[in-house]
Structures are given as C-alpha cells and as structure tokens.
Amino acid sequence: MTDAGTALLTTDSYRPLGDSDIEVSPLGLGTVKFGRNIGLKYPSDFSLPTDLELALLLQRAKELGINFLDTAPAYGTSEERLGKLIRGSRDQWVISTKVGERFADGISHYDFSAKSTTQSIEDSLRKLDTEYLDLVLIHCNKQDMDNLNNTEVIPILRQYQKKGYIRLIGASTNSVEAGIFSITELDTAMITYNEHEKTQAAVISRAEQLGKGLLLKKVLGSGHASNASEALKFAMSSSAISSAVIGTINPNHLSTNAEALARITNF
C-alpha cells in the first residue's frame, strides 16, 4: 500500500475527456454509495457513510491523484453531499453528473422532457454548489436510442452548454448503437465494458477513429470481479478510454484500484 500523500496517478497519466482540453485521471470515483444504498446490484449490503468518512475518502482520492468524480440525481443524496464536501475546492475536481433518471420510492423514474431536463440541471448546479458542470450525461434507460433521438433532452443540454453552464455533454448508454451515436454526435459516452461484457468494443473502435475519449462503467462488474487488477488492465487497454469510473466508499479499495492502474505499462 502506498503511503498517504503519494500520488500514484500523476498528471502525466491523465487523459483528455472526449476531444476537449479537460484532462481526467484514468481512475474516476463513482459516488452512488455516497447517497444511496437500496435498489443496487452490489454483492453485499452497506450503510451510507458519515460526512467525516466521505471527507477522508475524498482526501485520499486527492492524494492518489484522482481528479474525476461521477454523480447523478439517481444516486440519492450524492450530489448534495458532494457539494458540501468539495466546497472551497471545486476547481480541483472534474465533476460529471446526469439527467433523465431519478430514484424514488425504490424505483427509477425516467423523464427526458425539456421541463424535467431543465429542472434537473438547475437542481444539480444548486446541490453541487457550483456555477458550472464539467460533464452532463444523459442517464439512458434500455430504450436509449429513443431517449436520444425522440426527446427534448439533447437540445436542452446544448442550450446550457452554449450558455457556459455545461462544458461537455454525453450519454451513459446501453446499446452499441447509442454508444456510437453519443461518441459521434455528442462529446463523449459512458459505456459498460469488462472481461465478461465485451459487446461495446465497436464503440471503443469508433472512439479511436474519431480521436475521442470514452468513460467506462461497471469495469469491476459492480463489485463481482475476482481480480481487480486484471479487470482494470483489460478495460483500459485502449487509448480511447479517458477514465474508468469505479464506485467505492472504502479508502483501501480506492488505493488498491489506483495502484493497479499505476502498474499498467501504458500509464
């Protein structure tokens, strides 16, 4: 285990997000466990961490060289808690949030209308206590191409982007078609890719052709991967991958993942 204060993921290992000048650490910290502990597919139950535990986790992330945080309205109180925790250090983080999905009463509710998208963006700006959002992803359901093509979500996101409230827009997708659409028509995409789920390889190939960076989710199979180091090595093999977003509230797990990435030769 590395000593506290030793940055394993130096800025030399950072990669461009999308095709922008925003650079993110190859390991991003997912924050679903900051504010939600029901209706998830993790292998074991957990209690929500205290504010002190989260403050120490973010401090550890910073020490390791992690600068990318991923949140969403569907993550319960994650945005609100994160906003309080990073107050005074906002410029040290690249923050991604989402629109389209909310979680209430034990189920997900999807709404990609102009009204809902506008309200979601305004709520995220307020809860995160920030004047801008680095990245907003469309939190797609299984009908992701319909979400992207037949709703008002993209035009509203582009309006906010044009006004400077959002730097980049993209989509967290499920199908290959939607992933390719997002990486082609938007700034970036977040896709599922791991040793057991390789169907998104075509999206990665398209990103390589376009010179754009992708984000990965479920790299460790929602905590079910038997070997985190091997899983990360497999997932991060392409230069088109900007960052692998892994959710944790355990500082030791965070350090282990950072150490695994630091050992990968192309970093």
Backbone torsions as a table, in degrees:
resi	resn	phi	psi	omega
1	MET	NA	135.0	-179.1
2	THR	-72.4	154.3	178.0
3	ASP	-71.5	149.5	175.0
4	ALA	-59.5	138.3	179.9
5	GLY	94.7	-7.6	179.4
6	THR	-94.6	115.3	-179.9
7	ALA	-80.5	110.3	177.6
8	LEU	-77.1	-36.4	-179.1
9	LEU	-102.4	89.9	-177.9
10	THR	-77.3	167.9	-179.5
11	THR	-62.0	-21.9	176.1
12	ASP	-65.1	-22.9	-179.6
13	SER	-91.2	-7.6	-178.7
14	TYR	-67.3	151.3	-178.7
15	ARG	-126.4	149.6	178.0
16	PRO	-62.8	142.5	175.9
17	LEU	-92.4	123.3	-173.5
18	GLY	63.8	-130.4	172.2
19	ASP	-118.7	30.9	-175.9
20	SER	-95.5	-178.0	175.6
21	ASP	-94.6	8.0	175.9
22	ILE	-80.8	124.2	-178.9
23	GLU	-109.9	135.1	-177.5
24	VAL	-123.3	152.0	175.4
25	SER	-65.3	145.7	-178.9
26	PRO	-64.6	-14.8	172.8
27	LEU	-115.2	121.6	175.5
28	GLY	-106.0	151.3	-179.5
29	LEU	-98.7	113.3	174.5
30	GLY	-80.4	141.0	-170.1
31	THR	-118.3	23.4	178.7
32	VAL	-58.9	-38.3	-178.3
33	LYS	-74.4	-6.5	175.6
34	PHE	-69.6	-29.0	-171.3
35	GLY	-140.0	4.4	-178.3
36	ARG	-148.3	134.5	178.7
37	ASN	-137.0	21.7	175.2
38	ILE	-128.5	153.5	178.0
39	GLY	68.8	28.0	-179.1
40	LEU	-111.8	167.0	-175.6
41	LYS	-111.0	25.0	178.1
42	TYR	-73.2	154.3	-174.7
43	PRO	-68.9	-17.0	-179.1
44	SER	-144.8	155.8	178.5
45	ASP	-74.0	160.3	178.0
46	PHE	-153.5	157.9	175.5
47	SER	-95.7	148.8	177.0
48	LEU	-65.2	137.4	-178.4
49	PRO	-71.8	159.6	175.7
50	THR	-78.0	167.0	177.2
51	ASP	-60.4	-39.5	179.9
52	LEU	-64.5	-43.0	179.2
53	GLU	-62.0	-39.8	179.1
54	LEU	-70.2	-37.5	177.6
55	ALA	-62.1	-41.2	178.8
56	LEU	-68.7	-35.5	177.8
57	LEU	-65.0	-44.9	179.0
58	LEU	-66.1	-36.0	175.7
59	GLN	-62.7	-41.4	177.7
60	ARG	-64.6	-41.5	177.9
61	ALA	-59.1	-44.3	179.8
62	LYS	-63.1	-42.0	178.8
63	GLU	-62.0	-35.8	-178.8
64	LEU	-76.4	-14.6	-179.1
65	GLY	99.6	11.7	178.9
66	ILE	-82.6	128.4	-179.9
67	ASN	-123.3	2.1	-173.5
68	PHE	-112.7	123.3	-179.6
69	LEU	-120.1	132.9	-178.8
70	ASP	-118.5	126.0	-179.3
71	THR	-136.5	-174.8	-178.7
72	ALA	-173.3	152.2	173.8
73	PRO	-59.0	-29.8	-179.6
74	ALA	-72.9	-4.0	-179.1
75	TYR	-94.9	34.3	177.2
76	GLY	64.7	-123.5	-177.7
77	THR	-93.1	16.2	-175.2
78	SER	-58.2	-48.3	-177.9
79	GLU	-60.5	-47.5	-177.7
80	GLU	-62.8	-42.5	179.6
81	ARG	-68.0	-40.5	-179.9
82	LEU	-64.3	-40.8	179.8
83	GLY	-58.4	-40.4	178.9
84	LYS	-70.1	-37.4	-175.3
85	LEU	-71.5	-30.8	-176.4
86	ILE	-100.8	7.0	178.5
87	ARG	-57.6	126.0	-178.1
88	GLY	93.3	-10.2	179.3
89	SER	-133.0	23.4	-175.8
90	ARG	-54.9	-39.6	-175.2
91	ASP	-71.1	-6.8	178.9
92	GLN	-90.3	-3.5	-175.1
93	TRP	-125.2	145.9	166.9
94	VAL	-101.1	121.2	-172.8
95	ILE	-115.7	129.3	174.4
96	SER	-112.5	133.1	171.3
97	THR	-132.2	-171.3	-171.1
98	LYS	-141.0	166.7	172.4
99	VAL	-134.1	156.4	173.3
100	GLY	111.8	-31.2	-178.8
101	GLU	-124.6	135.8	170.0
102	ARG	-129.3	151.1	-179.7
103	PHE	-116.6	120.2	179.9
104	ALA	-151.1	145.6	178.6
105	ASP	56.0	32.6	175.2
106	GLY	81.8	4.0	178.8
107	ILE	-137.2	158.6	177.2
108	SER	-87.0	139.2	176.4
109	HIS	-118.7	127.8	-178.2
110	TYR	-110.3	135.3	178.3
111	ASP	-153.2	115.2	-177.0
112	PHE	-111.5	20.7	179.4
113	SER	-71.7	164.4	178.6
114	ALA	-61.0	-43.2	-178.8
115	LYS	-62.8	-47.8	-178.1
116	SER	-67.3	-40.6	-179.9
117	THR	-63.8	-44.4	178.5
118	THR	-60.9	-46.9	-179.8
119	GLN	-62.8	-39.5	-179.4
120	SER	-63.5	-43.7	179.5
121	ILE	-63.3	-47.0	-179.8
122	GLU	-62.0	-40.4	178.0
123	ASP	-63.8	-41.1	-179.2
124	SER	-65.8	-41.9	177.6
125	LEU	-59.7	-41.3	-179.4
126	ARG	-70.9	-48.8	-176.6
127	LYS	-65.9	-38.2	179.2
128	LEU	-81.7	-4.9	176.6
129	ASP	54.2	52.2	-176.2
130	THR	-137.8	154.7	178.6
131	GLU	-89.8	-8.8	-179.6
132	TYR	-154.0	158.0	175.7
133	LEU	-116.6	127.0	-177.8
134	ASP	-65.3	-41.1	-178.3
135	LEU	-147.6	134.5	171.6
136	VAL	-122.4	122.9	179.7
137	LEU	-104.4	142.0	172.9
138	ILE	-78.2	119.3	-175.1
139	HIS	-83.8	81.9	-170.4
140	CYS	-70.8	151.4	168.8
141	ASN	-96.3	-164.4	-176.0
142	LYS	-68.0	-20.7	176.3
143	GLN	-93.4	53.3	-169.5
144	ASP	-64.5	-35.1	178.6
145	MET	-67.5	-34.4	174.7
146	ASP	-66.7	-41.5	177.0
147	ASN	-56.4	-41.6	-173.9
148	LEU	-81.3	-34.5	-172.3
149	ASN	-98.4	-28.1	-169.1
150	ASN	-120.1	24.0	176.7
151	THR	-131.5	177.5	-177.0
152	GLU	-94.8	7.0	-170.7
153	VAL	-65.6	-44.6	-176.9
154	ILE	-66.5	-46.3	177.2
155	PRO	-57.5	-38.2	179.3
156	ILE	-67.8	-43.4	177.8
157	LEU	-60.3	-39.7	179.8
158	ARG	-67.3	-34.0	176.0
159	GLN	-62.2	-46.4	179.1
160	TYR	-66.9	-35.0	177.4
161	GLN	-65.3	-43.3	-180.0
162	LYS	-62.4	-33.4	-180.0
163	LYS	-82.1	-7.4	176.6
164	GLY	92.4	4.8	179.0
165	TYR	-81.3	-21.7	177.7
166	ILE	-128.6	130.8	-179.5
167	ARG	-83.9	-45.4	-179.0
168	LEU	-134.5	151.0	175.6
169	ILE	-128.6	151.9	-179.7
170	GLY	-164.3	-162.2	179.7
171	ALA	-145.2	142.2	170.0
172	SER	-93.7	108.1	-166.0
173	THR	-110.3	171.9	177.2
174	ASN	-119.9	-44.4	-177.9
175	SER	-88.9	156.8	175.5
176	VAL	-62.2	-41.7	-178.9
177	GLU	-58.3	-45.1	-179.3
178	ALA	-70.0	-35.0	177.0
179	GLY	-63.4	-43.3	179.0
180	ILE	-67.0	-40.5	176.3
181	PHE	-58.5	-47.4	-176.1
182	SER	-64.9	-44.1	-178.5
183	ILE	-71.5	-22.3	-179.6
184	THR	-88.7	-46.9	-172.6
185	GLU	-94.5	-25.0	180.0
186	LEU	-110.7	-166.9	-175.8
187	ASP	-85.6	-32.0	-177.9
188	THR	-163.3	176.1	176.0
189	ALA	-141.9	153.5	171.3
190	MET	-114.4	123.7	-174.7
191	ILE	-129.0	158.9	173.5
192	THR	-86.9	126.7	179.2
193	TYR	-154.4	120.3	176.7
194	ASN	-156.2	-177.1	-174.9
195	GLU	-61.5	-23.9	-177.6
196	HIS	-106.5	-5.8	-179.9
197	GLU	-134.5	91.0	-172.8
198	LYS	-109.9	9.0	-174.4
199	THR	-65.6	-19.0	-177.9
200	GLN	-86.1	10.6	-179.3
201	ALA	-58.1	-33.7	179.7
202	ALA	-65.5	-32.5	177.5
203	VAL	-68.0	-40.3	178.0
204	ILE	-63.6	-42.2	178.4
205	SER	-61.1	-41.9	179.0
206	ARG	-64.7	-40.7	178.2
207	ALA	-62.5	-39.6	177.5
208	GLU	-61.6	-41.9	179.3
209	GLN	-63.2	-38.5	-176.9
210	LEU	-86.0	-10.3	-176.2
211	GLY	69.3	32.0	179.4
212	LYS	-109.1	156.9	-179.2
213	GLY	-102.9	138.6	179.0
214	LEU	-105.3	159.7	170.5
215	LEU	-110.9	144.3	179.9
216	LEU	-111.0	141.1	172.6
217	LYS	-122.5	158.8	177.5
218	LYS	56.7	34.9	178.3
219	VAL	-60.9	-35.5	179.3
220	LEU	-100.0	19.7	177.8
221	GLY	59.5	42.2	-178.0
222	SER	54.5	40.1	176.4
223	GLY	90.0	5.0	-176.6
224	HIS	-97.4	-4.8	-179.6
225	ALA	-66.6	137.0	-177.8
226	SER	-81.9	-25.1	-178.6
227	ASN	-137.4	100.5	-176.1
228	ALA	-61.6	-39.4	-178.2
229	SER	-62.1	-46.8	179.6
230	GLU	-67.2	-37.5	179.3
231	ALA	-63.6	-42.2	178.7
232	LEU	-68.1	-39.9	179.5
233	LYS	-62.2	-41.3	178.2
234	PHE	-65.3	-48.5	-173.7
235	ALA	-67.2	-34.6	-173.4
236	MET	-96.1	19.9	-175.4
237	SER	-71.9	-19.2	-178.4
238	SER	-97.9	141.5	176.5
239	SER	-68.9	-12.6	179.2
240	ALA	-78.6	-7.8	-179.9
241	ILE	-88.6	116.6	178.6
242	SER	-77.8	-45.6	-175.9
243	SER	-160.0	144.1	172.0
244	ALA	-99.4	117.9	-178.1
245	VAL	-91.9	118.5	-178.7
246	ILE	-126.2	125.8	-179.2
247	GLY	-86.6	134.1	175.7
248	THR	-159.9	154.7	170.4
249	ILE	-122.2	14.2	-178.7
250	ASN	-109.0	112.3	-178.7
251	PRO	-57.6	-33.3	179.3
252	ASN	-68.2	-40.9	176.0
253	HIS	-63.4	-40.1	178.6
254	LEU	-61.3	-44.7	179.1
255	SER	-64.4	-42.0	179.6
256	THR	-61.4	-42.0	178.9
257	ASN	-66.5	-39.9	178.3
258	ALA	-65.5	-40.4	177.9
259	GLU	-63.2	-40.5	179.4
260	ALA	-62.2	-43.5	178.8
261	LEU	-67.1	-37.8	-179.4
262	ALA	-63.9	-24.7	179.7
263	ARG	-82.3	-13.9	179.9
264	ILE	-70.3	128.3	-167.9
265	THR	-61.2	-33.6	-177.4
266	ASN	-78.5	4.9	169.2
267	PHE	-102.2	NA	NA
